[in-house]
Amino acid sequence: MPARVLEISVIDSTVCIRENISPAPYAVLSYCWGGPQRITLTNSRRNLGGWTIPQETLPLTIQDAVRVVRQLGLKYIWVDSLCIIQDDEADMATQIGKMANIYQQSYVAISASRSAGAEEGFLHPRFPFGAAKSSMGFQLPYRTRDGQTGSAIIIEEDVSTEYINPLRKRGWAFQEFILSPRIIDYGQLGTTWICQDTETHTDGFSCPPPTVWSRRKFHVMESEIEKPADPNIAKNSADRLDFLHKLWTVIVQQYMKGALTCFNDRLPGLGGIAERMSYHLEDDYVAGGWRKCIWESLVWHNENGREWNRLPGYFAPSWSWASIPDGDIGFISTNHSFADEGLKVLTCQVEPVNQEAKYGAVKSGFLEVRGRVLTARYTHDRNSPGPDANSITFDDVGSFPPDIRDCGLYLDAIVMEAQEGEITLWLLCVCWDHKRNKMSGIFLRQLRDGTYIRWGLFSLNPTVTLKEDEARHLDLHAEWRSSIPTRTLTIV
């Protein structure tokens, strides 16, 4: 059971905040706050004994959730604003650290997807289709052969609740959707019952969110603890670990589409899923990535980095995708890639803000690696967002000078604090795609204290004019990579 839940009275229309009760079925509410809440659990309310709250004084969304829970025959519901002490940082960190268990062990999640704020509610009648200017379709009148009339509603096939329902745009809601075993989703276009095996619309349109694939795969992963889908595949087999790493990158990309009011919540908002993934991967979580396979956690990019101003403040080490908490994050395909043979992780250290929440926010971290490093020169001015393929000049490129074509530099964000004038770029080789003959890695700039900070992702296709048999193609590229100088770098 969560540390606190709301108990729904069977005698009158009140709810009572209860602590440390015996295990019992409970619901959870997933909803948009829509701004500051007028009723929350605070230390003063707790100390003054303000545990009982008349139901009619609650925000309308919470009132509706209480009505649903009553109809389901449940006695308890967990609501974050009333079950976490909102002015107690220690309690918030502790309860957020338990988010995975709170949602996974719930009986059902009430998802108020159609509401943009806690005061809106979600049980009120839907507008007749076509009444709102934002409607994604139209009504088509018809007359049957026997003279009866009516209308059919025509809607785009690819319309989904991702952009129709406000809750689907909220960062915290993604984790709640993935972890909950059962969901009653009250959307703009219909109500949907979602469990581990199926999604069934009870009224309106059938339009499951695109994140439903990740949810299914996540629950398959969880179910294999008790009953492996293929008993011949070991828990830590290469194929299974590869699938889990790919699932993680998909989860991160979908999660990053959700907005947050406080960008320091970017890592905590995924902490519950990270905790479960850590169990299955048998690996340490380090600020959004995985220690044993850190190279796969480095090859991310911000789709719009050249127009993206880096937010002030510290969110994560620069090598982590979480350092760009408002970015449109993607990962390069690693289907035909392997870690560069010269890449060695010497130290990877992350310091959490709260020692009790190791899957939450971090206050510092560094990555010490030894690897093959190309260097290039770039002249920076403050009117430029940063380097691109046409503005850099490579230094030593190894044992023979290949024609480096299709060199791409993908900025994480515009860097305003970089000094004007010539800057050395350090291109750390991370992985090699043997199918496309492409090297990928991260490019860095050096700070005054001698450490390095990530500036973006690079990829390049070195080509060699072969006079020998084509069979030597891969050998020549391997020879070239092995000739690139190695360096030890500390990335912060």
C-alpha positions in Angstrom: 0.0 0.0 0.0 1.1 3.6 -0.5 2.1 5.5 2.6 -1.2 7.5 2.3 -4.5 7.0 0.5 -7.9 8.7 0.4 -10.6 6.6 2.2 -14.0 7.1 0.7 -16.7 7.2 3.4 -19.7 4.9 3.1 -21.6 7.0 5.6 -21.4 10.5 4.2 -19.9 12.3 1.2 -16.4 12.9 2.7 -13.0 11.5 2.0 -10.3 11.1 4.7 -6.5 11.0 4.2 -5.3 7.8 5.9 -1.7 6.7 6.6 -0.2 3.3 7.0 -3.3 1.2 6.5 -3.4 -2.6 5.9 -3.1 -3.8 2.3 -6.4 -3.4 0.3 -7.3 -2.8 -3.3 -7.0 0.9 -4.3 -7.3 3.0 -7.4 -4.9 5.7 -8.6 -5.8 9.0 -10.4 -3.9 10.1 -13.5 -4.8 13.7 -14.3 -3.6 17.2 -15.3 -3.2 19.6 -12.5 -3.6 22.6 -14.8 -1.8 24.9 -12.5 -1.5 25.4 -8.7 -4.0 23.3 -6.7 -6.3 25.0 -4.2 -6.5 21.9 -2.0 -3.3 19.9 -1.3 -1.7 18.0 1.6 0.7 20.3 3.4 2.6 20.0 6.7 0.2 22.5 8.3 -2.9 20.6 7.2 -1.2 17.4 8.5 -0.2 18.9 11.8 -3.7 20.5 12.3 -5.4 17.2 11.7 -7.1 18.3 8.5 -7.6 14.8 7.3 -11.3 14.7 6.5 -12.4 16.7 3.5 -16.0 17.2 2.2 -16.2 15.6 -1.3 -18.0 18.7 -2.8 -15.0 20.9 -1.9 -12.6 18.9 -3.9 -11.5 19.9 -7.4 -14.1 18.5 -9.9 -11.7 16.0 -11.5 -11.0 14.4 -8.0 -14.7 14.5 -7.3 -15.4 12.5 -10.5 -12.7 10.1 -9.7 -14.2 9.4 -6.2 -17.6 8.8 -7.9 -16.0 6.2 -10.2 -14.2 4.5 -7.4 -17.5 4.3 -5.4 -19.2 2.7 -8.4 -16.4 0.2 -8.7 -16.9 -0.8 -5.1 -13.5 0.2 -4.0 -12.7 2.0 -0.7 -9.4 3.8 -1.4 -7.9 6.0 -4.1 -4.4 7.5 -4.3 -4.2 11.1 -5.6 -0.8 12.8 -5.7 -1.8 16.2 -4.5 -3.5 14.8 -1.4 -1.2 11.9 -0.7 2.2 13.5 -1.0 3.1 16.4 1.3 3.6 19.1 -1.2 5.7 21.5 0.9 8.0 18.7 2.2 10.9 18.0 -0.3 12.0 14.9 1.6 8.5 13.4 1.5 8.1 14.3 -2.2 11.4 12.6 -3.1 10.5 9.5 -1.1 7.0 9.1 -2.5 8.1 9.8 -6.1 10.8 7.2 -5.6 8.0 4.7 -4.8 6.0 5.6 -7.9 6.6 2.3 -9.7 5.1 0.3 -6.8 2.2 2.7 -6.3 1.0 2.4 -9.8 2.0 -1.2 -10.5 0.2 -2.5 -7.3 -3.0 -0.5 -7.9 -6.2 -2.2 -8.8 -7.1 0.3 -11.5 -6.0 3.7 -12.8 -8.6 6.3 -13.4 -7.2 8.3 -16.4 -8.9 11.8 -16.8 -7.4 12.2 -20.3 -10.0 14.7 -21.6 -9.4 17.3 -18.9 -6.8 19.9 -19.0 -7.1 20.8 -15.4 -8.2 19.5 -12.0 -11.2 21.9 -11.9 -12.7 20.6 -15.2 -13.9 17.1 -14.3 -14.3 14.3 -16.8 -17.7 12.7 -16.4 -19.7 15.6 -17.9 -21.4 15.0 -21.3 -19.2 15.2 -24.4 -20.0 17.9 -26.9 -21.9 16.7 -29.9 -19.4 15.8 -32.5 -18.8 18.7 -34.8 -19.8 21.3 -32.3 -16.2 22.3 -31.6 -14.1 24.0 -34.3 -11.3 21.6 -33.4 -13.3 18.5 -34.3 -11.2 16.1 -36.4 -14.0 14.9 -38.7 -17.5 15.6 -39.9 -21.0 14.2 -39.9 -22.4 12.6 -43.0 -26.2 12.5 -43.2 -27.8 9.4 -44.7 -31.2 8.1 -45.7 -32.0 4.3 -45.7 -34.1 2.6 -48.4 -37.1 2.5 -46.1 -36.9 6.3 -45.5 -35.2 6.4 -42.1 -32.6 9.2 -41.7 -29.5 9.5 -39.5 -25.9 10.4 -39.7 -22.5 8.7 -39.6 -19.4 10.4 -38.1 -16.4 10.2 -40.4 -13.0 10.7 -38.8 -9.4 10.4 -39.9 -8.0 6.9 -39.4 -4.8 8.1 -37.8 -6.5 10.4 -35.3 -5.2 9.5 -31.8 -5.6 10.6 -28.3 -2.0 11.7 -28.2 -2.9 15.2 -29.5 -6.6 15.2 -28.7 -6.4 14.5 -25.0 -4.6 17.0 -22.8 -3.3 14.3 -20.5 -1.3 12.6 -23.3 0.8 15.8 -23.5 1.8 15.6 -19.8 5.2 14.1 -19.0 4.2 12.5 -15.7 1.2 10.8 -17.3 3.4 8.6 -19.6 4.8 6.6 -16.7 1.4 6.3 -15.1 0.1 4.9 -18.4 2.9 2.4 -18.8 3.0 1.1 -15.2 -0.7 0.7 -14.3 -2.1 -2.8 -14.8 -5.6 -1.7 -15.7 -6.8 1.7 -16.9 -10.2 3.3 -17.4 -9.4 6.1 -19.8 -11.9 8.9 -20.1 -11.0 10.6 -23.4 -12.3 13.4 -25.7 -13.6 10.9 -28.2 -14.6 7.9 -26.0 -14.0 5.8 -22.9 -11.6 3.0 -23.2 -10.8 0.0 -21.0 -7.1 -0.9 -21.1 -5.5 -3.9 -19.5 -2.4 -5.9 -20.2 -3.9 -7.8 -23.1 -6.3 -5.6 -24.8 -7.8 -2.1 -25.3 -11.7 -2.0 -25.5 -13.6 1.2 -26.3 -16.9 1.3 -24.4 -18.3 4.3 -26.2 -17.2 6.8 -28.9 -14.2 6.1 -31.1 -11.5 3.5 -30.8 -8.2 5.5 -30.9 -5.6 4.0 -28.5 -2.6 6.2 -28.0 0.6 5.4 -29.9 2.4 4.6 -26.6 0.2 1.5 -26.2 3.0 -0.5 -28.0 5.5 0.4 -25.3 2.9 -0.4 -22.7 2.3 -3.9 -24.1 6.0 -4.7 -24.5 6.7 -3.4 -20.9 4.0 -5.7 -19.5 5.3 -8.7 -21.5 8.7 -8.0 -20.0 7.2 -7.9 -16.5 5.1 -11.1 -17.0 8.2 -13.0 -18.1 9.5 -12.9 -14.5 6.9 -15.6 -13.7 6.6 -17.3 -17.0 9.2 -16.7 -19.8 7.7 -16.5 -23.3 10.5 -18.8 -24.5 12.2 -20.9 -21.7 15.1 -21.6 -24.1 16.1 -17.9 -23.9 18.0 -17.1 -20.7 17.1 -14.0 -18.8 20.4 -12.3 -19.6 20.7 -13.6 -23.2 22.1 -11.2 -25.8 18.9 -11.1 -27.8 16.8 -10.3 -24.8 19.1 -7.6 -23.5 19.2 -6.1 -27.0 15.4 -6.0 -27.1 15.3 -4.3 -23.7 17.8 -1.6 -24.7 15.8 -0.9 -27.8 12.5 -0.8 -25.8 14.2 1.7 -23.4 15.1 4.0 -26.3 11.5 3.9 -27.6 10.2 4.7 -24.1 12.6 7.7 -23.7 11.6 9.1 -27.1 7.9 8.8 -26.3 8.3 10.1 -22.8 10.2 13.2 -24.1 7.1 14.3 -26.1 5.3 15.0 -22.8 5.5 18.5 -21.3 6.6 19.3 -17.7 5.9 22.3 -15.5 9.2 21.8 -13.7 12.0 20.5 -15.9 13.9 19.2 -12.9 11.2 16.5 -12.9 12.4 15.0 -16.2 14.4 12.2 -14.6 12.0 11.6 -11.7 9.1 11.4 -14.1 10.6 8.3 -15.6 12.1 6.9 -12.4 9.5 4.2 -11.8 10.0 2.6 -15.3 13.7 3.0 -14.9 13.6 1.0 -11.6 11.8 -1.9 -13.3 14.1 -1.8 -16.3 17.1 -1.9 -14.0 15.8 -5.1 -12.5 15.4 -6.8 -15.9 18.7 -5.5 -17.3 20.5 -6.3 -14.1 22.3 -3.0 -14.6 22.9 0.3 -12.8 20.9 3.3 -13.9 23.0 6.4 -14.5 21.1 9.6 -15.3 18.9 8.1 -18.0 21.3 5.4 -19.3 22.8 2.0 -18.3 26.3 1.5 -17.0 27.1 -1.8 -18.7 26.1 -0.6 -22.1 26.7 3.1 -21.7 27.6 3.5 -25.4 24.0 3.0 -26.4 22.9 5.7 -24.0 25.3 8.2 -25.7 24.0 8.1 -29.3 21.0 10.3 -28.9 20.4 13.6 -30.7 18.1 16.6 -30.4 16.0 16.8 -33.6 15.9 20.6 -33.5 19.2 21.4 -31.7 20.1 24.2 -34.1 17.0 26.2 -33.1 17.0 25.1 -29.4 18.3 27.3 -26.6 19.7 25.3 -23.7 17.6 26.0 -20.6 19.4 27.6 -17.6 20.2 25.3 -14.7 21.5 21.8 -14.2 19.4 18.8 -15.1 21.9 16.0 -15.8 25.4 15.4 -17.1 25.8 16.7 -20.7 26.2 13.2 -22.0 22.7 12.3 -20.9 19.6 13.0 -23.0 18.0 14.4 -19.7 20.4 17.4 -19.9 18.1 18.7 -22.7 14.8 18.2 -20.7 12.6 20.0 -23.2 14.2 18.5 -26.3 12.8 16.4 -29.2 15.1 13.4 -28.5 15.8 10.6 -30.9 18.4 7.8 -31.0 20.4 6.5 -34.0 19.7 3.0 -35.1 22.1 0.4 -33.6 20.7 -2.6 -35.4 24.0 -3.1 -37.3 26.3 -1.4 -34.9 28.8 -2.4 -32.3 30.7 -0.4 -29.7 34.0 0.9 -31.1 36.7 -1.5 -30.0 38.8 1.4 -28.6 36.1 2.7 -26.3 36.7 1.9 -22.6 34.6 3.3 -19.8 36.9 4.0 -16.9 34.5 5.6 -14.4 30.8 6.6 -14.5 29.6 8.4 -11.5 26.3 10.1 -10.8 25.2 11.8 -7.5 21.5 11.9 -6.9 19.8 14.9 -5.3 18.2 12.5 -2.7 20.1 9.4 -1.7 16.7 7.6 -1.2 15.7 8.3 -4.8 18.5 6.9 -7.0 16.2 6.8 -10.0 15.3 10.5 -9.5 17.0 13.9 -10.1 20.8 14.2 -10.0 23.0 17.1 -8.9 26.3 16.0 -10.6 27.9 13.4 -12.6 30.9 12.6 -14.8 32.0 10.0 -17.4 35.7 9.1 -17.7 36.4 7.3 -20.9 39.4 6.3 -23.0 38.7 6.1 -26.7 39.6 7.0 -30.3 39.4 10.7 -30.7 39.4 12.8 -33.9 40.0 16.5 -33.6 38.8 19.3 -35.8 39.0 23.1 -35.8 36.0 25.4 -35.8 35.8 29.2 -35.6 32.8 30.3 -33.5 30.9 33.6 -33.5 27.9 34.5 -31.4 25.7 34.7 -34.4 26.1 31.0 -35.2 24.3 28.3 -33.3 27.4 26.1 -33.5 29.5 24.0 -35.9 28.3 22.1 -39.0 30.0 19.9 -41.5 31.0 22.9 -43.7 32.6 24.9 -40.9 35.1 22.4 -39.5 38.5 21.3 -40.6 39.8 17.9 -39.5 43.3 17.5 -38.1 45.0 14.1 -38.0 42.5 11.4 -39.3 44.6 8.3 -38.9 47.0 6.1 -40.9 45.7 7.1 -44.3 43.7 10.1 -45.4 40.3 8.7 -46.4 37.8 10.9 -48.1 35.4 11.8 -45.3 32.0 12.4 -46.8 28.5 12.8 -45.4 29.9 14.1 -42.1 27.0 15.2 -40.0 27.1 17.3 -36.8 23.9 17.4 -34.8 23.8 20.0 -32.1 22.2 19.3 -28.8 21.3 23.0 -28.4 22.6 26.4 -29.2 25.5 27.2 -26.8 25.5 30.9 -25.9 28.5 30.7 -23.5 31.1 29.4 -25.9 34.0 31.7 -26.5 34.3 33.4 -29.9 37.2 32.5 -32.1 38.8 29.2 -32.9 37.6 26.2 -30.9 39.0 22.6 -30.9 36.3 20.0 -31.3 37.0 16.5 -29.9 35.1 13.8 -31.7 34.9 10.6 -29.5 34.2 7.5 -31.6 31.4 5.6 -29.9 30.2 3.0 -32.4 30.6 1.6 -35.9 27.8 0.6 -38.2 29.3 -2.2 -40.3 26.4 -2.3 -42.8 26.5 1.4 -43.7 30.3 1.8 -43.0 29.4 4.7 -40.7 31.1 5.9 -37.5 29.0 7.7 -34.9 30.0 9.4 -31.7 29.7 12.6 -29.7 31.6 15.8 -30.2 32.8 17.8 -27.3 34.5 21.1 -26.3 36.9 21.5 -23.5 36.2 23.6 -20.5 38.7 25.7 -18.6 39.1 23.1 -15.9 40.2 20.5 -18.4 37.0 18.5 -18.4 34.8 18.2 -21.5 31.2 18.9 -22.2 29.1 17.4 -24.9 28.0 19.6 -27.8 26.3 17.1 -30.0 26.3 13.9 -32.0 28.4 13.3 -35.1 28.4 10.7 -37.8 30.8 10.2 -40.7 31.3 7.9 -43.6 35.0 7.4 -44.4 35.5 6.0 -47.9 38.5 4.4 -49.4 39.4 4.1 -53.0 40.0 0.4 -53.3 42.4 -1.1 -55.8 42.3 -4.5 -54.1 39.4 -6.9 -53.9 36.2 -5.5 -52.3 36.5 -8.2 -49.6 39.2 -6.1 -48.0 36.7 -3.2 -47.5 35.9 -3.9 -43.9 39.6 -4.7 -43.1 40.7 -1.3 -44.4 38.2 0.5 -42.3 39.2 -1.5 -39.2 42.8 -0.6 -39.9 41.8 3.1 -40.2 39.9 3.1 -36.9 42.8 1.4 -35.1 45.1 4.1 -36.3 43.1 7.0 -34.8 44.8 8.4 -31.7 43.3 7.5 -28.3 42.8 9.9 -25.4 41.3 9.9 -21.9 38.5 12.3 -21.5 36.4 13.3 -18.5 32.9 14.4 -19.7 30.7 16.3 -17.3 
